[in-house]
Amino acid sequence: MPWTRAAALTDEHRTRLIAAGVDADVLATTALRRVTAPLPEWWHEQGNALYLGDDVDPVDLPRKLIDTMTLYPFSDVLLVVASPCNNMASLLLGGDGATVFLGPESAFTATDLYCGAHSTVVLNGDTTATRCAIIDARNGGTIVAEWGQLWAANVYVATDDMHRLEDRETGARLNPYGAHIRLGRHVWLGREAIVTGHCDIGEGAVVGTRAMVRGQKVPPHTAVAGCPARVIREGVAWSGEDTP
């Protein structure tokens, strides 16, 4: 059964998306319609909203993704899909108040995405996750990626470690909890790169293969490598074209 689309994006949801990190210009140029069916009855009763881009064909959002996502009721979820997700492996929402924006001109090959309660995943657009990316925001954490991401295979972007690590004497938590991750425009993550904890990756940066950016700030237009990542080159510019 095809998706039934109705009204355009409401002012309330537009405001919420912009507050979450969606670029206002992206929203202004992306036609979105709210999906009314087929969705479980509780979906609407609990104030959840699913929007599809006008350019997204019904077959581009497989029912199996939604059926898996809605294994148990939650409320006040806002999910916006403006690119095909027919090659996505999983799209899971872990509780009330989750906000997910999958922007236009993007591709998510075998990608696993999880957004927990009161957490945010915003991929503004032109995001290419080549294969098996894992995107995980939880405990009120946020992942916001600006326009023009290139992620090689097996990239891991996560706000948390999902288990508590603490100091035995003080009991203080040592590892990230509900962290905030921002990737600037035109960022290239190499194969098996890890981005976790509170991180800010600057515009035009390159994160090398198997590098770990953890609780760090990567300056714009630099190349970083290693574990933990360190700057190995400044003043870089990268292109999606493989030319001499």
PALUMRO-264189 format. One record per residue: residue number from 0; y, x, z of N, C-alpha, C in turn. Coordinates in steps of 0.02 Angstrom, whole numbers, always signed. Atoms other than C-alpha are relative to their C-alpha. Last residue first. Layout:
<rs>
[r NUM,[Y,X,Z],[Y,X,Z],[Y,X,Z]];
...
</rs>
This chain:
<rs>
[r 243,[-11,-71,-16],[+699,+2276,-548],[+67,+11,+37]];
[r 242,[-28,-38,+56],[+672,+2087,-536],[+11,+73,+20]];
[r 241,[+31,-66,-6],[+566,+1977,-424],[+19,+42,-60]];
[r 240,[+26,-29,+62],[+680,+1827,-410],[-27,+69,+12]];
[r 239,[+66,+28,+13],[+698,+1741,-242],[-31,+26,-64]];
[r 238,[+2,+51,+51],[+841,+1857,-203],[-71,-25,-8]];
[r 237,[+65,+11,+31],[+885,+1965,-54],[+4,-58,-49]];
[r 236,[-3,+65,+34],[+1045,+2046,+7],[-67,-10,-34]];
[r 235,[+50,+18,+51],[+1048,+2188,+132],[+17,-68,-31]];
[r 234,[-32,+11,+64],[+1197,+2264,+224],[-48,-18,-56]];
[r 233,[-58,+45,-2],[+1099,+2337,+368],[+26,-10,-71]];
[r 232,[-48,-9,+56],[+923,+2410,+370],[+56,-51,+7]];
[r 231,[+19,-60,+38],[+789,+2440,+501],[+46,+12,-59]];
[r 230,[-34,-6,+64],[+854,+2319,+634],[-22,+66,-33]];
[r 229,[-61,-40,-5],[+726,+2293,+771],[+29,+8,-70]];
[r 228,[-36,-18,+61],[+590,+2163,+795],[+61,+43,+16]];
[r 227,[-50,+49,+22],[+484,+2168,+951],[+40,+25,-60]];
[r 226,[+15,+45,-55],[+361,+2197,+877],[+16,+36,+66]];
[r 225,[+31,-24,-61],[+415,+2274,+713],[-9,-53,+52]];
[r 224,[+73,-8,+3],[+535,+2236,+573],[-24,+23,+68]];
[r 223,[+30,-19,-63],[+714,+2182,+542],[-75,+4,-8]];
[r 222,[+73,+4,+3],[+817,+2178,+383],[-27,+24,+66]];
[r 221,[+38,-58,-22],[+1001,+2140,+402],[-74,-12,-14]];
[r 220,[+8,-49,+53],[+1119,+2024,+311],[-31,+66,+24]];
[r 219,[+3,+21,+70],[+1173,+1928,+466],[-11,+60,-46]];
[r 218,[-64,+3,+34],[+1131,+2001,+637],[-8,-22,-73]];
[r 217,[+5,-43,+59],[+965,+1953,+718],[+66,-5,-38]];
[r 216,[-50,+19,+50],[+988,+1883,+894],[-4,+51,-57]];
[r 215,[-45,-50,+28],[+835,+1895,+1004],[+51,-31,-47]];
[r 214,[-58,-2,-44],[+727,+1792,+1121],[+53,+48,-24]];
[r 213,[+12,+39,-61],[+573,+1839,+1023],[+60,+7,+46]];
[r 212,[-67,+11,-26],[+582,+1898,+842],[-8,-47,+60]];
[r 211,[-9,+51,-51],[+408,+1964,+806],[+73,+0,+24]];
[r 210,[-52,-14,-50],[+374,+2056,+644],[+3,-57,+50]];
[r 209,[+28,-6,-68],[+208,+2028,+557],[+51,+21,+52]];
[r 208,[+69,+21,-11],[+287,+2055,+384],[-23,+17,+71]];
[r 207,[+56,-31,+34],[+474,+2085,+394],[-68,-28,+18]];
[r 206,[+45,-18,-55],[+614,+1969,+446],[-65,+24,-32]];
[r 205,[+70,-5,+21],[+752,+1966,+315],[-41,+23,+60]];
[r 204,[+44,-50,-32],[+928,+1909,+355],[-71,-3,-28]];
[r 203,[+21,-52,+46],[+1043,+1819,+232],[-47,+51,+30]];
[r 202,[+2,+15,+71],[+1132,+1719,+367],[-23,+61,-40]];
[r 201,[-61,+6,+38],[+1093,+1768,+546],[-12,-13,-75]];
[r 200,[+9,-45,+57],[+936,+1735,+646],[+57,-12,-48]];
[r 199,[-51,+16,+49],[+974,+1661,+817],[-6,+52,-56]];
[r 198,[-12,-46,+55],[+829,+1654,+939],[+56,-25,-45]];
[r 197,[-70,+8,+22],[+792,+1577,+1109],[+16,+53,-52]];
[r 196,[-50,-7,-52],[+602,+1586,+1117],[+70,-12,-27]];
[r 195,[+14,+41,-59],[+495,+1613,+964],[+50,+15,+55]];
[r 194,[-66,+13,-28],[+501,+1678,+786],[-9,-47,+59]];
[r 193,[-2,+44,-59],[+339,+1756,+725],[+73,-4,+24]];
[r 192,[-55,-11,-46],[+316,+1832,+551],[-1,-52,+56]];
[r 191,[+22,-2,-69],[+143,+1813,+476],[+56,+19,+49]];
[r 190,[+67,+25,-17],[+205,+1850,+299],[-16,+13,+74]];
[r 189,[+57,-30,+33],[+391,+1884,+289],[-66,-28,+26]];
[r 188,[+49,-20,-51],[+529,+1766,+344],[-62,+27,-36]];
[r 187,[+67,-14,+27],[+673,+1759,+220],[-43,+25,+59]];
[r 186,[+40,-46,-41],[+836,+1679,+276],[-70,+6,-29]];
[r 185,[+30,-50,+43],[+960,+1601,+154],[-36,+54,+41]];
[r 184,[+13,+11,+71],[+1071,+1507,+275],[-35,+60,-31]];
[r 183,[-58,+10,+44],[+1055,+1537,+460],[-20,-11,-72]];
[r 182,[+5,-45,+57],[+898,+1512,+565],[+58,-15,-47]];
[r 181,[-42,+14,+57],[+927,+1438,+737],[-12,+53,-54]];
[r 180,[+7,-47,+55],[+800,+1427,+877],[+46,-21,-57]];
[r 179,[-38,+22,+58],[+831,+1344,+1045],[-1,+55,-53]];
[r 178,[-47,-47,+30],[+706,+1361,+1187],[+34,-30,-62]];
[r 177,[-52,+40,+32],[+626,+1219,+1285],[+53,+43,-32]];
[r 176,[+13,+71,-12],[+533,+1342,+1396],[+57,-40,-30]];
[r 175,[-47,+52,+21],[+522,+1526,+1353],[-24,-70,+17]];
[r 174,[+0,+11,+72],[+417,+1648,+1457],[+42,-61,-18]];
[r 173,[-19,-59,+37],[+451,+1718,+1630],[+5,-12,-75]];
[r 172,[+31,-2,+67],[+448,+1566,+1742],[+28,+59,-39]];
[r 171,[-45,+14,+56],[+500,+1607,+1919],[-37,+4,-66]];
[r 170,[+19,+63,+31],[+363,+1596,+2051],[+44,-18,-59]];
[r 169,[-55,+49,-4],[+453,+1731,+2152],[-19,-68,-27]];
[r 168,[-36,-2,-64],[+308,+1847,+2195],[+52,-56,+6]];
[r 167,[+44,+19,-56],[+183,+1807,+2058],[+38,-2,+66]];
[r 166,[+1,-57,-46],[+314,+1807,+1920],[-39,-20,+63]];
[r 165,[-48,-4,-54],[+270,+1668,+1799],[-8,+65,+39]];
[r 164,[+8,-68,-25],[+190,+1635,+1631],[+53,+11,+53]];
[r 163,[-48,-30,-46],[+171,+1450,+1591],[-20,+71,+19]];
[r 162,[+32,-13,-65],[+77,+1393,+1437],[+50,+38,+43]];
[r 161,[+45,+55,-16],[+140,+1313,+1276],[-41,+11,+63]];
[r 160,[+67,-29,+3],[+218,+1478,+1218],[-54,-52,+17]];
[r 159,[+35,-14,-62],[+380,+1388,+1178],[-67,+33,-12]];
[r 158,[-47,-7,-55],[+513,+1361,+1044],[-33,+26,+63]];
[r 157,[+16,+42,-57],[+396,+1396,+900],[+49,+12,+56]];
[r 156,[-66,+11,-30],[+411,+1466,+723],[-10,-50,+57]];
[r 155,[+6,+38,-62],[+249,+1543,+658],[+69,-4,+32]];
[r 154,[-58,-7,-44],[+241,+1603,+477],[-9,-46,+60]];
[r 153,[+18,-8,-71],[+64,+1603,+407],[+60,+16,+46]];
[r 152,[+58,+31,-30],[+112,+1630,+224],[-6,+16,+75]];
[r 151,[+64,-20,+27],[+289,+1676,+174],[-57,-30,+40]];
[r 150,[+47,-21,-52],[+442,+1578,+226],[-67,+16,-33]];
[r 149,[+62,-21,+34],[+591,+1563,+110],[-46,+29,+53]];
[r 148,[+50,-40,-36],[+735,+1463,+183],[-58,+18,-46]];
[r 147,[+24,-57,+38],[+887,+1404,+82],[-47,+46,+38]];
[r 146,[+22,+5,+70],[+993,+1284,+183],[-28,+67,-25]];
[r 145,[-50,+17,+50],[+1006,+1301,+372],[-30,+3,-70]];
[r 144,[-3,-48,+56],[+859,+1299,+490],[+51,-24,-51]];
[r 143,[-47,+21,+52],[+869,+1212,+660],[+4,+56,-52]];
[r 142,[+6,-46,+56],[+725,+1222,+784],[+45,-27,-55]];
[r 141,[-26,+16,+67],[+763,+1139,+950],[-15,+56,-49]];
[r 140,[-22,-55,+42],[+683,+1132,+1121],[+22,-23,-68]];
[r 139,[-71,+5,+12],[+674,+980,+1234],[+29,+56,-43]];
[r 138,[-36,-6,-64],[+505,+1029,+1302],[+76,-3,-8]];
[r 137,[+23,+40,-57],[+436,+1053,+1126],[+44,+12,+61]];
[r 136,[-56,+8,-47],[+471,+1120,+951],[-23,-46,+56]];
[r 135,[+17,+33,-63],[+327,+1187,+845],[+61,+0,+46]];
[r 134,[-66,+14,-27],[+331,+1238,+662],[-10,-42,+62]];
[r 133,[+4,+42,-60],[+172,+1319,+597],[+70,-5,+29]];
[r 132,[-51,-9,-51],[+175,+1383,+418],[-15,-46,+59]];
[r 131,[+23,-2,-69],[+9,+1377,+327],[+54,+19,+51]];
[r 130,[+66,+22,-21],[+67,+1419,+151],[-9,+9,+75]];
[r 129,[+49,-11,+53],[+224,+1448,+49],[-70,-19,+19]];
[r 128,[+52,-28,-44],[+349,+1366,+165],[-62,+9,-44]];
[r 127,[+65,-10,+32],[+494,+1341,+44],[-46,+35,+50]];
[r 126,[+47,-39,-41],[+648,+1266,+125],[-66,+4,-37]];
[r 125,[+19,-58,+39],[+783,+1208,+3],[-41,+48,+44]];
[r 124,[+17,+10,+70],[+848,+1088,+136],[-14,+66,-35]];
[r 123,[-53,+32,+37],[+917,+1061,+310],[-15,-10,-74]];
[r 122,[+3,-45,+57],[+757,+1094,+404],[+47,-29,-52]];
[r 121,[-44,+14,+56],[+792,+1010,+571],[-7,+56,-52]];
[r 120,[+14,-44,+56],[+658,+1002,+706],[+45,-22,-58]];
[r 119,[-31,+7,+66],[+716,+929,+871],[-28,+52,-48]];
[r 118,[-6,-63,+35],[+644,+895,+1044],[+23,-13,-72]];
[r 117,[-69,-22,-7],[+666,+746,+1160],[+12,+69,-31]];
[r 116,[-49,+47,-28],[+476,+727,+1167],[+69,+33,+8]];
[r 115,[+15,+33,-63],[+381,+850,+1060],[+56,-47,+22]];
[r 114,[-63,+10,-35],[+398,+895,+877],[-13,-42,+62]];
[r 113,[+3,+38,-62],[+246,+969,+792],[+69,-4,+30]];
[r 112,[-63,+10,-36],[+234,+1027,+612],[-12,-43,+61]];
[r 111,[+10,+40,-60],[+82,+1102,+527],[+66,-4,+37]];
[r 110,[-42,-10,-59],[+114,+1162,+349],[-21,-47,+56]];
[r 109,[+46,-8,-56],[-24,+1168,+217],[+38,+14,+65]];
[r 108,[+71,-6,+18],[+110,+1190,+83],[-42,+16,+61]];
[r 107,[+34,-16,-63],[+279,+1123,+141],[-76,+4,-13]];
[r 106,[+73,+3,+11],[+400,+1118,-6],[-35,+26,+61]];
[r 105,[+43,-41,-42],[+586,+1082,+1],[-73,-9,-17]];
[r 104,[+16,-59,+39],[+720,+1020,-120],[-44,+49,+39]];
[r 103,[+18,+2,+72],[+786,+894,+5],[-17,+69,-28]];
[r 102,[-52,+8,+51],[+785,+903,+196],[-26,+5,-71]];
[r 101,[+29,-43,+51],[+646,+873,+322],[+42,-9,-63]];
[r 100,[-33,+7,+65],[+738,+802,+473],[-30,+52,-48]];
[r 99,[+25,-45,+53],[+641,+773,+634],[+37,-16,-65]];
[r 98,[-41,+5,+60],[+710,+701,+797],[-25,+51,-51]];
[r 97,[+6,-56,+47],[+597,+665,+946],[+43,-13,-62]];
[r 96,[-63,-34,+15],[+664,+540,+1074],[-5,+59,-47]];
[r 95,[-62,+36,+10],[+500,+487,+1151],[+57,+46,-21]];
[r 94,[-29,+41,-53],[+340,+585,+1130],[+67,-29,-17]];
[r 93,[+32,-3,-65],[+233,+713,+1041],[+33,-41,+54]];
[r 92,[-55,+14,-46],[+265,+683,+857],[-29,-10,+70]];
[r 91,[+16,+30,-65],[+141,+762,+738],[+62,-7,+43]];
[r 90,[-68,+17,-22],[+157,+797,+552],[-8,-39,+65]];
[r 89,[-7,+48,-55],[-1,+881,+489],[+74,-7,+18]];
[r 88,[+64,+8,-36],[-68,+977,+339],[+5,-51,+55]];
[r 87,[-6,-17,-70],[+81,+954,+222],[-66,-14,+36]];
[r 86,[+39,-61,-13],[+38,+954,+37],[+5,+22,+72]];
[r 85,[+70,+12,+18],[+90,+772,+8],[-44,+61,+10]];
[r 84,[+41,-27,-54],[+250,+802,+106],[-74,-8,-16]];
[r 83,[+71,+17,-1],[+374,+778,-37],[-37,+34,+57]];
[r 82,[+39,-41,+47],[+555,+803,+12],[-73,-21,+3]];
[r 81,[-37,-1,+64],[+687,+693,+96],[-32,+45,-51]];
[r 80,[+39,-39,+48],[+585,+642,+249],[+34,-5,-67]];
[r 79,[-29,+4,+67],[+687,+581,+398],[-37,+48,-46]];
[r 78,[+35,-42,+48],[+603,+543,+565],[+30,-11,-69]];
[r 77,[-35,+3,+64],[+701,+472,+712],[-31,+52,-46]];
[r 76,[+13,-55,+46],[+597,+432,+866],[+39,-11,-64]];
[r 75,[-62,-34,+19],[+672,+314,+995],[-12,+63,-41]];
[r 74,[-61,+38,+14],[+504,+265,+1071],[+57,+46,-22]];
[r 73,[-58,-36,-27],[+324,+322,+1080],[+61,-39,-21]];
[r 72,[-69,+23,+6],[+158,+232,+1053],[+51,+49,+31]];
[r 71,[-19,+36,-61],[-7,+325,+1030],[+74,-17,-4]];
[r 70,[+62,+15,-37],[-100,+389,+876],[+15,-36,+65]];
[r 69,[-11,+58,-45],[+60,+373,+774],[-64,-19,+37]];
[r 68,[-59,-8,-42],[+67,+544,+692],[+6,-54,+53]];
[r 67,[+15,-51,-50],[-111,+533,+627],[+58,+8,+49]];
[r 66,[+53,+27,-43],[-78,+368,+538],[-18,+50,+55]];
[r 65,[-30,+49,-46],[+88,+436,+474],[-53,-27,+47]];
[r 64,[-46,-35,-44],[+10,+591,+397],[+30,-46,+52]];
[r 63,[+38,-35,-52],[-138,+491,+332],[+45,+40,+47]];
[r 62,[+10,+43,-58],[-20,+372,+242],[-36,+37,+56]];
[r 61,[+66,+32,-8],[+28,+512,+124],[-6,-40,+64]];
[r 60,[+8,+3,-73],[+214,+543,+101],[-66,-36,+13]];
[r 59,[-20,-64,-28],[+232,+603,-79],[+0,+1,+76]];
[r 58,[+60,-42,-7],[+130,+455,-143],[+17,+68,+31]];
[r 57,[+45,+21,-54],[+278,+342,-104],[-62,+44,+9]];
[r 56,[+46,+51,+23],[+390,+447,-218],[-46,-20,+57]];
[r 55,[+68,-10,-25],[+528,+543,-131],[-44,-59,-21]];
[r 54,[+37,-41,+48],[+687,+544,-236],[-72,+12,+21]];
[r 53,[+11,+40,+60],[+763,+399,-138],[-41,+38,-53]];
[r 52,[-48,-13,+52],[+739,+501,+20],[-16,-41,-62]];
[r 51,[+23,-39,+57],[+632,+418,+150],[+57,+11,-48]];
[r 50,[-38,+4,+62],[+687,+359,+322],[-32,+44,-53]];
[r 49,[+23,-45,+52],[+577,+322,+472],[+42,-12,-62]];
[r 48,[-26,+8,+68],[+652,+243,+628],[-28,+54,-45]];
[r 47,[+10,-58,+43],[+584,+210,+802],[+26,-13,-70]];
[r 46,[-62,-29,+24],[+660,+78,+916],[-8,+63,-40]];
[r 45,[-20,-56,-43],[+504,+39,+1018],[+61,+38,-27]];
[r 44,[-17,+27,-67],[+481,-133,+938],[+26,+54,+47]];
[r 43,[-66,+32,+1],[+490,-56,+765],[+21,-24,+69]];
[r 42,[-48,-49,+27],[+346,+65,+790],[+71,-28,+1]];
[r 41,[-35,-33,-55],[+254,-61,+900],[+52,+49,-23]];
[r 40,[-50,+44,-29],[+215,-167,+748],[+40,+34,+56]];
[r 39,[+25,+43,-54],[+124,-26,+660],[+57,-39,+33]];
[r 38,[-2,-38,-62],[+203,+32,+498],[-25,-45,+56]];
[r 37,[+44,+24,-54],[+176,-31,+320],[+2,+49,+59]];
[r 36,[+72,+14,+1],[+320,-65,+307],[-34,+48,-48]];
[r 35,[+16,+57,-43],[+504,-57,+355],[-75,-15,+4]];
[r 34,[+65,+29,+16],[+552,+114,+288],[-14,-56,+50]];
[r 33,[+45,+10,-57],[+737,+154,+300],[-63,-35,-22]];
[r 32,[+13,+71,-13],[+820,+218,+142],[-50,-6,+57]];
[r 31,[+56,+15,-45],[+902,+387,+114],[-6,-75,+10]];
[r 30,[+8,+73,-8],[+1014,+453,-25],[-64,-14,+40]];
[r 29,[+71,+19,-1],[+1051,+637,+5],[-7,-75,+13]];
[r 28,[+27,-5,+68],[+1224,+699,-47],[-73,-19,-5]];
[r 27,[-44,+36,+46],[+1320,+647,+110],[-28,-2,-71]];
[r 26,[+8,+72,-9],[+1176,+698,+222],[+40,-39,-51]];
[r 25,[+68,+16,+23],[+1176,+874,+150],[-12,-75,+7]];
[r 24,[-1,+1,+74],[+1365,+882,+168],[-69,-16,-28]];
[r 23,[-30,+63,+22],[+1352,+832,+352],[+2,-5,-76]];
[r 22,[-64,-11,+33],[+1232,+976,+385],[+28,-66,-27]];
[r 21,[+3,+14,+72],[+1093,+920,+502],[+70,+9,-29]];
[r 20,[-6,-60,+41],[+1106,+1008,+670],[-6,-11,-74]];
[r 19,[+62,-39,-5],[+1049,+879,+799],[+2,+64,-42]];
[r 18,[+1,-31,-66],[+1227,+812,+819],[-61,+45,+9]];
[r 17,[-51,-52,+2],[+1230,+782,+631],[+2,+37,+67]];
[r 16,[+25,-55,+41],[+1066,+688,+643],[+49,+57,-2]];
[r 15,[+53,-35,-37],[+1125,+580,+788],[-25,+60,-39]];
[r 14,[-31,-38,-55],[+1287,+535,+700],[-51,+40,+38]];
[r 13,[-37,-55,+31],[+1193,+485,+542],[+31,+44,+54]];
[r 12,[+49,-52,+15],[+1072,+382,+649],[+33,+60,-35]];
[r 11,[+27,-26,-62],[+1214,+283,+726],[-49,+57,-13]];
[r 10,[-50,-45,-29],[+1304,+264,+560],[-26,+32,+64]];
[r 9,[-51,+31,-41],[+1146,+188,+486],[+50,+53,+26]];
[r 8,[-8,-33,-65],[+1052,+270,+344],[+57,-32,+39]];
[r 7,[-18,-70,+1],[+1025,+146,+202],[+8,+26,+71]];
[r 6,[-70,-20,-7],[+937,-20,+221],[+9,+76,-2]];
[r 5,[-52,+51,-9],[+766,-68,+153],[+69,+33,+4]];
[r 4,[-64,-29,-22],[+616,+29,+91],[+54,-53,+3]];
[r 3,[-53,+48,+14],[+438,-37,+83],[+65,+28,+29]];
[r 2,[-51,+9,-51],[+310,+103,+73],[+53,-50,-22]];
[r 1,[-59,-42,+3],[+169,+76,-49],[+48,-13,+58]];
[r 0,[-60,+42,+0],[+0,+0,+0],[+62,+44,+0]];
</rs>
